[in-house]
Amino acid sequence: MNQLFYDVLHRRRDVRAEFTGEPIDDAVLTRVLEAAHAAPSVGMSQPWDFVLVRDPATREEFARHVHEERDVFARSLDGERAETFAKIKVEGIRESSLGIVVTYDEQRGAPAVLGRHAIADAGLYSVCLAIQNLWLAATAEGLGVGWVSFYREPALADLLGIPAGIRPVAWLCIGPVTNLAEVPDLERHGWRGRAPLASALHHERFTPRDEGSA
């Protein structure tokens, strides 16, 4: 068993507050991006692009948009849930070394994308595989990654000049960190705990979960 791989897998965290802001060595960044670009993709379409965002003004504008969306979500909460969410940092846009925006081009390889005729989202799944490759490679290099999801796609597309028909799937904050937390933030803050494998495992047929025991 390759224990190093499993160590990286379990050490990976969604980083928010631990970025140092130090620059990433160019060779390291290239290795991380090459790992992402090596991901499998439906029909060998490689439907992703990577936009590297270093400009402080761009990052500041995106951070403001994210905080506006955070406030929208916060207003939908009440009681204990609202108090818990107030303690959770949702991004590290300003603090990280740079942002990497990963996009999805549905027309890449079209019209005959082998393997996508029955599952329209297979290309989007391919982009997620590239993101996972990037994340694991960054972790192996001692870097942290944080996936920002509090944004509206049109706002990010306008900010970065992303053409119509291409979706911004993820803004990833990336850079050196002080440490990678032992316990994920959402679990540590009590937002939600990790479910055991047994709760997601089925044999032969899907068995509905007993919500009362979840």
N, C-alpha and C positions, 0 to 999 in steps of 0.2 A: 504494500500500500504506500502511495506517495503522500506521506504525512504533511509535507510542506504545502501541497495544494489544499488539503483540508484545513490547515491552519489559516491560510489566506482566506478561504471561503468563510470561515466562522469569525475571522477578525474584521471583515468588511463591515463598515458602518456608514450610515447616512449622516455626514458631518455637518454641523451648523456653527458651533461656537469655538471650535478648536483650531481654526486656521491661523497661521502665523503671518501670512502675507508675503513670505519670502519667495523669491522667483524660483521657477522650476527649471532645472538644467535642460537645455534644448535636446540633448540626446535622450534624456529620460522621457520628456514629453513626446518625442518621436516614437519611442518604443511603445508608449501607452496608446498613441493613436494608431500605430501599426497593428497592435493587438485588436483594437476595435475594428479596424478595416479588414481583419482576417476572419471576422465572424461569418458563419454560414448565412446564406440568404436564399429565399425562394427564387428558383430559376436562375441562380447566380446573378441576380439583378443588382445587388449591392445598392439598394435604394437610399442610402444615407449620404449626408454631407456633414462636415464639422466646421462650424463657424467659431473661431477663436476670438474672444472678446476681452481685450485688455483695457480699453479706453475708460478712464474713471467717469467721464461724463455719461457715457452710455450705460455703464453699470449703475450709476446713481439714478438715472431715469428709470431703469428697470426696477431697481430696489423700491422706488416710490410707488410704482405700479403694483408691485407685489404686496406692499404694506396696505395699499388701498383694498386689495382683494382679501388680505388677511382680516381687515376690519369688517368687510362684508360677511365673511364666514363667522367671525366672532359675534356679530349681532344676531346670528341665527341660534346661538347657544344660550342656555340659562343655567342658573344654579351651579352645582358642583362642576359640570362640564365646562362652563365658562371660566370658572376659577382655575381649573386644570389647564385649559388652553392658554390662558393669559401667561403662564409660566414657560410655555414652549416656544423656543426660537425656531422660525420656519425657514430661515435661509442664511447664507453666508456670502452674499453677493459682493459686498464691499470688502470683506475681510480676506477672501480667498485670493490666490495669485492671479487667476483668470477665470473667465467663464467659457465653457464649451457648449455651444448650442448644437444639438443633433437634430437633423431634419429628415423628413421622409418625402421622397419624390415618387408618387404613385405611377408616373409615366416612365420611370427608368426601366428599360427593357421591354416596354409595351410595344405592340399590343399583345404579343404572345408570350406572357410570363409563365414559363413552365411551372405548374404546381399551384397556380393562383386561381385557376378557373372556377374552383368550387369553394374556395375560402378567400373571400375578398380581402380580409385583413392579414393575410400571410406576409405581405410586404411590411406592414407595420410591426408584426411580430419579429421580422428580421432586424429591424432597427433596434428593437429592444434587446436582441441578442448582442448587437454591436455595443450597446450601452453596458450590458453586463460584462462583456469582455474588457471594455475600457475600465470599468470599476474594479474588477479583480486585478488587472494589470497595475492600476494605480496603487491599490492596496499592497501588492507585492513590492512596489517601488518605495513604499513608505509614505505615500501621499494619501490625503483624504479626499473624498468626493461627497457632494451633497446635491441631491436632485430637487430643484425648485419646481413646485407644482401649483403655486398660488399665482397664476397668471392667465390672461385670456390670449389665445393663440393669435387673433388679429392684431392685438397690441404689440406682441413680440415680433410678429412678421413686419409690421410697419417700422418698428424701431431699427431692425436690422436689414431692411430692404429685401426681405425674402419674397420671391415672386409668387404670384397667385398659383395655386395648385400644389405648392410645396408646404408641408406642415412642419412647424417647429414642435418636435416631440418632447424635448427636454432641454432645460438650461441646467448644466452641471457646473457647480462650483468645484474647483479643484486646486490643490496646493499642499505644501507641507503643513503638518499639524503638530500641536504640542503632544497629542496622544490620541489614540482611538479608544473610545469608551468601551468598557467591558460589557455594559448593558445598554441597549438601544435607548435613545432619548424618550421615545413615546412610552416604552415600558417603564423606564426609570421615573417618569413623571406621573405614571398611573393612568395614562390615556387608554392603553390597551395592552394586555399581556400576550405573550407568545403561546400559541396553541401547540399541543404535542402532535407529533406525526400521526399517532393513532386516530386523532379526531378527523384527519383528512384522508384516511386510507380506506379503500373499498376493495372488495374481491369479487370479480366476475361481473357484478352489476352495481350501479350506484345505489347506495342505501341512504335515504334522507337522514340528516343529522337530527338527533333529538335536541331541539333548541333549549329545552329545559336543563340539559346537562352541559350545554356549551359554556 
